[in-house]
Amino acid sequence: MPELPEVETTCRGIKPHILNKIIVNVVIRQAKLRWPIPDELPSLLKNQQIINVERRAKYILIHTSHGTLLIHLGMSGSLRVVSSTADNGKHDHFDVDCGDVVLRYHDPRRFGCVLWFDHEPNEHFLLSKLGPEPFDTIMTGNYLYQLSRQRQCSIKSFIMNSHNIVGVGNIYASEALFMAGINPNRKACRLSKTSHDKLIKAIQTVLTQAIQQGGTTLRDFVNDQGKPGYFKQSLQVYGRNDLECHQCGDAIKMIKQHQRATYYCTNCQK
């Protein structure tokens, strides 16, 4: 699944090509995604101007003059900017035609969504209960520390809960915990404020590095130019079960937490 860096990379990639463009047409080839694409979307979007493109958690928000297009890439989705003459492929389900360029949504597994909201976007049911962004000013070690009091869940589950902090998916949770030297099995409520300070700094560093390197090459993700991300080359623990830890040489261990694979070094992470 595309995580926060992949989504951020996509937003940055498509924004220069579609910002301030007028939508001249909308094509729906397959409406049956996670939630159906609204039938009235072509008439709602036609002749509207795209005034901003931004990310909230793992959602892409394309703001127009009369509302917001809310897109989630699901397990295998991608957005690409193509020429108006480009042929569509089998899994190209949705186009926003801006005249000279087309924003095209591609999703083989159809677990993503393309929805419309004509009110304040943060009031949408998919966004209204989300926690802060990892780079928000409120997001400090003390904030996480206070939030984690009385939380009996593992620290990995705690930081992956989007009600606490958004955008820390499975890959980057493992990587951040390794960077901070924290065992993913530890209970969130048992970590000190100092450990939370280290953890939020690690989360921010790992995500920043991933964004700079274009996201992680996993499964079907491609960026707006159809090229894979490059952060996979830099992963320290994720996907490295039984391989040597880059820091101490011990074998990386893989366990399951809530049906998700967790990778860590038992020597470096306490």
One Martini backbone bead per residue (centre of mass of N, CA, C, O) as a GRO file, in nm:
protein
  270
    1MET     BB    1   0.095   0.036   0.024
    2PRO     BB    2   0.073   0.351   0.003
    3GLU     BB    3   0.241   0.593   0.169
    4LEU     BB    4   0.309   0.898   0.265
    5PRO     BB    5   0.553   0.942   0.067
    6GLU     BB    6   0.400   0.858  -0.190
    7VAL     BB    7   0.175   1.071  -0.167
    8GLU     BB    8   0.357   1.319  -0.157
    9THR     BB    9   0.496   1.266  -0.426
   10THR     BB   10   0.242   1.285  -0.595
   11CYS     BB   11   0.157   1.571  -0.526
   12ARG     BB   12   0.423   1.708  -0.625
   13GLY     BB   13   0.401   1.596  -0.920
   14ILE     BB   14   0.104   1.707  -1.012
   15LYS     BB   15   0.066   2.008  -0.937
   16PRO     BB   16   0.218   2.172  -1.171
   17HIS     BB   17   0.015   2.047  -1.404
   18ILE     BB   18  -0.290   2.140  -1.259
   19LEU     BB   19  -0.263   2.411  -1.161
   20ASN     BB   20  -0.523   2.629  -1.263
   21LYS     BB   21  -0.691   2.443  -1.409
   22ILE     BB   22  -0.942   2.352  -1.638
   23ILE     BB   23  -1.213   2.150  -1.640
   24VAL     BB   24  -1.347   1.979  -1.933
   25ASN     BB   25  -1.335   1.670  -1.825
   26VAL     BB   26  -1.492   1.349  -1.727
   27VAL     BB   27  -1.382   1.003  -1.678
   28ILE     BB   28  -1.572   0.698  -1.629
   29ARG     BB   29  -1.492   0.349  -1.642
   30GLN     BB   30  -1.477   0.277  -1.317
   31ALA     BB   31  -1.682   0.298  -1.023
   32LYS     BB   32  -1.585   0.027  -0.865
   33LEU     BB   33  -1.473   0.082  -0.574
   34ARG     BB   34  -1.474   0.104  -0.253
   35TRP     BB   35  -1.625   0.350  -0.356
   36PRO     BB   36  -1.831   0.494  -0.550
   37ILE     BB   37  -1.834   0.688  -0.808
   38PRO     BB   38  -1.994   0.955  -0.870
   39ASP     BB   39  -2.213   1.018  -1.124
   40GLU     BB   40  -2.198   1.352  -1.095
   41LEU     BB   41  -1.896   1.436  -1.134
   42PRO     BB   42  -1.873   1.555  -1.421
   43SER     BB   43  -2.074   1.795  -1.368
   44LEU     BB   44  -1.924   1.913  -1.115
   45LEU     BB   45  -1.627   1.958  -1.258
   46LYS     BB   46  -1.702   2.111  -1.486
   47ASN     BB   47  -1.529   2.423  -1.516
   48GLN     BB   48  -1.333   2.386  -1.299
   49GLN     BB   49  -1.084   2.499  -1.076
   50ILE     BB   50  -0.761   2.433  -0.978
   51ILE     BB   51  -0.631   2.554  -0.652
   52ASN     BB   52  -0.532   2.272  -0.515
   53VAL     BB   53  -0.270   2.047  -0.373
   54GLU     BB   54  -0.300   1.791  -0.117
   55ARG     BB   55  -0.222   1.639   0.199
   56ARG     BB   56  -0.402   1.388   0.409
   57ALA     BB   57  -0.224   1.175   0.500
   58LYS     BB   58  -0.335   0.935   0.246
   59TYR     BB   59  -0.468   1.183   0.112
   60ILE     BB   60  -0.593   1.339  -0.180
   61LEU     BB   61  -0.637   1.694  -0.242
   62ILE     BB   62  -0.858   1.846  -0.483
   63HIS     BB   63  -0.904   2.174  -0.525
   64THR     BB   64  -1.182   2.363  -0.604
   65SER     BB   65  -1.413   2.618  -0.654
   66HIS     BB   66  -1.660   2.393  -0.524
   67GLY     BB   67  -1.447   2.171  -0.415
   68THR     BB   68  -1.346   1.823  -0.329
   69LEU     BB   69  -1.111   1.586  -0.424
   70LEU     BB   70  -1.100   1.253  -0.295
   71ILE     BB   71  -0.798   1.050  -0.271
   72HIS     BB   72  -0.727   0.697  -0.271
   73LEU     BB   73  -0.485   0.437  -0.350
   74GLY     BB   74  -0.471   0.205  -0.176
   75MET     BB   75  -0.290  -0.075  -0.281
   76SER     BB   76  -0.247   0.013  -0.627
   77GLY     BB   77  -0.247   0.307  -0.674
   78SER     BB   78  -0.237   0.585  -0.921
   79LEU     BB   79  -0.103   0.899  -1.038
   80ARG     BB   80  -0.115   1.059  -1.363
   81VAL     BB   81   0.041   1.257  -1.609
   82VAL     BB   82  -0.103   1.302  -1.928
   83SER     BB   83  -0.177   1.317  -2.232
   84SER     BB   84  -0.462   1.377  -2.427
   85THR     BB   85  -0.358   1.123  -2.632
   86ALA     BB   86  -0.352   0.903  -2.436
   87ASP     BB   87  -0.389   0.587  -2.379
   88ASN     BB   88  -0.583   0.363  -2.219
   89GLY     BB   89  -0.599   0.127  -1.978
   90LYS     BB   90  -0.741  -0.126  -1.804
   91HIS     BB   91  -0.685   0.043  -1.503
   92ASP     BB   92  -0.814   0.315  -1.613
   93HIS     BB   93  -1.083   0.471  -1.435
   94PHE     BB   94  -0.984   0.790  -1.422
   95ASP     BB   95  -1.048   1.127  -1.553
   96VAL     BB   96  -0.887   1.455  -1.568
   97ASP     BB   97  -0.958   1.701  -1.798
   98CYS     BB   98  -0.728   1.987  -1.893
   99GLY     BB   99  -0.675   1.947  -2.213
  100ASP     BB  100  -0.342   1.907  -2.228
  101VAL     BB  101  -0.407   1.738  -1.966
  102VAL     BB  102  -0.415   1.425  -1.768
  103LEU     BB  103  -0.566   1.289  -1.487
  104ARG     BB  104  -0.476   0.952  -1.385
  105TYR     BB  105  -0.644   0.665  -1.261
  106HIS     BB  106  -0.478   0.376  -1.119
  107ASP     BB  107  -0.636   0.037  -1.031
  108PRO     BB  108  -0.625  -0.297  -1.014
  109ARG     BB  109  -0.780  -0.353  -0.719
  110ARG     BB  110  -0.992  -0.132  -0.624
  111PHE     BB  111  -0.926   0.010  -0.312
  112GLY     BB  112  -0.987   0.281  -0.376
  113CYS     BB  113  -1.074   0.644  -0.407
  114VAL     BB  114  -1.339   0.871  -0.548
  115LEU     BB  115  -1.439   1.178  -0.408
  116TRP     BB  116  -1.693   1.418  -0.298
  117PHE     BB  117  -1.664   1.761  -0.150
  118ASP     BB  118  -1.854   2.075  -0.054
  119HIS     BB  119  -1.694   2.112   0.207
  120GLU     BB  120  -1.512   2.088   0.464
  121PRO     BB  121  -1.278   1.845   0.448
  122ASN     BB  122  -1.241   1.786   0.769
  123GLU     BB  123  -1.558   1.680   0.780
  124HIS     BB  124  -1.500   1.429   0.667
  125PHE     BB  125  -1.522   1.101   0.765
  126LEU     BB  126  -1.214   1.035   0.677
  127LEU     BB  127  -1.088   1.307   0.847
  128SER     BB  128  -1.217   1.398   1.133
  129LYS     BB  129  -1.037   1.163   1.318
  130LEU     BB  130  -0.764   1.261   1.271
  131GLY     BB  131  -0.458   1.311   1.339
  132PRO     BB  132  -0.170   1.439   1.332
  133GLU     BB  133   0.093   1.533   1.175
  134PRO     BB  134   0.431   1.466   1.187
  135PHE     BB  135   0.494   1.797   1.113
  136ASP     BB  136   0.355   1.919   1.327
  137THR     BB  137   0.395   2.129   1.596
  138ILE     BB  138   0.246   1.934   1.803
  139MET     BB  139   0.463   1.711   1.723
  140THR     BB  140   0.589   1.570   2.006
  141GLY     BB  141   0.716   1.396   2.260
  142ASN     BB  142   0.512   1.502   2.468
  143TYR     BB  143   0.258   1.437   2.315
  144LEU     BB  144   0.301   1.129   2.302
  145TYR     BB  145   0.337   1.081   2.601
  146GLN     BB  146   0.056   1.180   2.696
  147LEU     BB  147  -0.108   0.987   2.501
  148SER     BB  148   0.027   0.704   2.620
  149ARG     BB  149  -0.116   0.707   2.865
  150GLN     BB  150  -0.272   0.399   2.938
  151ARG     BB  151  -0.137   0.245   2.700
  152GLN     BB  152  -0.121  -0.113   2.629
  153CYS     BB  153  -0.004  -0.103   2.373
  154SER     BB  154   0.204  -0.109   2.140
  155ILE     BB  155   0.412   0.116   1.996
  156LYS     BB  156   0.348   0.040   1.706
  157SER     BB  157   0.041   0.061   1.725
  158PHE     BB  158   0.032   0.354   1.823
  159ILE     BB  159   0.176   0.489   1.561
  160MET     BB  160  -0.045   0.347   1.356
  161ASN     BB  161  -0.260   0.524   1.478
  162SER     BB  162  -0.452   0.777   1.326
  163HIS     BB  163  -0.548   0.914   1.601
  164ASN     BB  164  -0.249   0.996   1.687
  165ILE     BB  165  -0.097   0.946   1.399
  166VAL     BB  166  -0.020   1.008   1.076
  167GLY     BB  167   0.150   0.802   0.824
  168VAL     BB  168   0.243   0.539   0.998
  169GLY     BB  169   0.335   0.279   0.860
  170ASN     BB  170   0.476  -0.027   0.861
  171ILE     BB  171   0.752   0.044   0.749
  172TYR     BB  172   0.812   0.319   0.915
  173ALA     BB  173   0.780   0.201   1.196
  174SER     BB  174   1.019   0.008   1.190
  175GLU     BB  175   1.234   0.223   1.117
  176ALA     BB  176   1.192   0.421   1.356
  177LEU     BB  177   1.240   0.220   1.589
  178PHE     BB  178   1.528   0.161   1.510
  179MET     BB  179   1.642   0.451   1.523
  180ALA     BB  180   1.540   0.474   1.839
  181GLY     BB  181   1.581   0.192   1.996
  182ILE     BB  182   1.288   0.039   1.986
  183ASN     BB  183   1.084  -0.195   2.090
  184PRO     BB  184   0.781  -0.297   1.945
  185ASN     BB  185   0.667  -0.450   2.217
  186ARG     BB  186   0.639  -0.214   2.377
  187LYS     BB  187   0.468  -0.028   2.581
  188ALA     BB  188   0.362   0.286   2.555
  189CYS     BB  189   0.334   0.350   2.874
  190ARG     BB  190   0.659   0.263   2.931
  191LEU     BB  191   0.764   0.508   2.801
  192SER     BB  192   0.959   0.762   2.792
  193LYS     BB  193   1.007   1.082   2.706
  194THR     BB  194   1.278   1.035   2.568
  195SER     BB  195   1.175   0.815   2.375
  196HIS     BB  196   0.966   1.001   2.235
  197ASP     BB  197   1.167   1.200   2.126
  198LYS     BB  198   1.317   0.995   1.947
  199LEU     BB  199   1.073   0.895   1.784
  200ILE     BB  200   0.975   1.154   1.642
  201LYS     BB  201   1.245   1.208   1.504
  202ALA     BB  202   1.251   0.941   1.346
  203ILE     BB  203   0.991   0.973   1.189
  204GLN     BB  204   1.072   1.236   1.044
  205THR     BB  205   1.331   1.130   0.911
  206VAL     BB  206   1.221   0.886   0.752
  207LEU     BB  207   1.008   1.044   0.588
  208THR     BB  208   1.197   1.248   0.460
  209GLN     BB  209   1.377   1.046   0.311
  210ALA     BB  210   1.150   0.916   0.144
  211ILE     BB  211   1.058   1.167  -0.005
  212GLN     BB  212   1.337   1.233  -0.135
  213GLN     BB  213   1.337   0.923  -0.274
  214GLY     BB  214   1.020   0.859  -0.374
  215GLY     BB  215   0.970   0.625  -0.210
  216THR     BB  216   0.853   0.289  -0.207
  217THR     BB  217   0.934  -0.018  -0.354
  218LEU     BB  218   0.609  -0.158  -0.364
  219ARG     BB  219   0.455  -0.335  -0.564
  220ASP     BB  220   0.251  -0.088  -0.746
  221PHE     BB  221   0.416   0.157  -0.708
  222VAL     BB  222   0.397   0.482  -0.862
  223ASN     BB  223   0.467   0.761  -0.988
  224ASP     BB  224   0.372   1.020  -1.197
  225GLN     BB  225   0.602   0.888  -1.414
  226GLY     BB  226   0.620   0.563  -1.363
  227LYS     BB  227   0.821   0.556  -1.124
  228PRO     BB  228   0.990   0.429  -0.882
  229GLY     BB  229   1.095   0.421  -0.588
  230TYR     BB  230   1.404   0.439  -0.348
  231PHE     BB  231   1.388   0.352  -0.033
  232LYS     BB  232   1.450   0.045  -0.024
  233GLN     BB  233   1.765   0.072  -0.017
  234SER     BB  234   1.742   0.207   0.301
  235LEU     BB  235   1.655  -0.025   0.457
  236GLN     BB  236   1.720  -0.167   0.779
  237VAL     BB  237   1.466  -0.394   0.841
  238TYR     BB  238   1.266  -0.413   0.630
  239GLY     BB  239   1.269  -0.731   0.483
  240ARG     BB  240   1.538  -0.854   0.679
  241ASN     BB  241   1.510  -1.141   0.749
  242ASP     BB  242   1.812  -1.283   0.884
  243LEU     BB  243   1.973  -1.045   0.851
  244GLU     BB  244   2.208  -0.822   0.899
  245CYS     BB  245   2.280  -0.583   1.101
  246HIS     BB  246   2.422  -0.271   1.034
  247GLN     BB  247   2.522  -0.223   1.343
  248CYS     BB  248   2.583  -0.539   1.485
  249GLY     BB  249   2.512  -0.829   1.308
  250ASP     BB  250   2.260  -0.925   1.379
  251ALA     BB  251   1.965  -1.071   1.340
  252ILE     BB  252   1.681  -1.014   1.192
  253LYS     BB  253   1.349  -0.991   1.310
  254MET     BB  254   1.029  -1.162   1.269
  255ILE     BB  255   0.697  -1.053   1.339
  256LYS     BB  256   0.361  -1.058   1.460
  257GLN     BB  257   0.128  -0.771   1.446
  258HIS     BB  258  -0.177  -0.765   1.373
  259GLN     BB  259  -0.102  -0.916   1.089
  260ARG     BB  260   0.184  -0.776   1.095
  261ALA     BB  261   0.495  -0.711   0.996
  262THR     BB  262   0.790  -0.719   1.208
  263TYR     BB  263   1.104  -0.543   1.225
  264TYR     BB  264   1.404  -0.631   1.425
  265CYS     BB  265   1.654  -0.564   1.677
  266THR     BB  266   1.733  -0.718   1.976
  267ASN     BB  267   1.996  -0.544   2.038
  268CYS     BB  268   1.917  -0.232   1.947
  269GLN     BB  269   1.622  -0.295   2.072
  270LYS     BB  270   1.470  -0.203   2.406
   0.00000   0.00000   0.00000
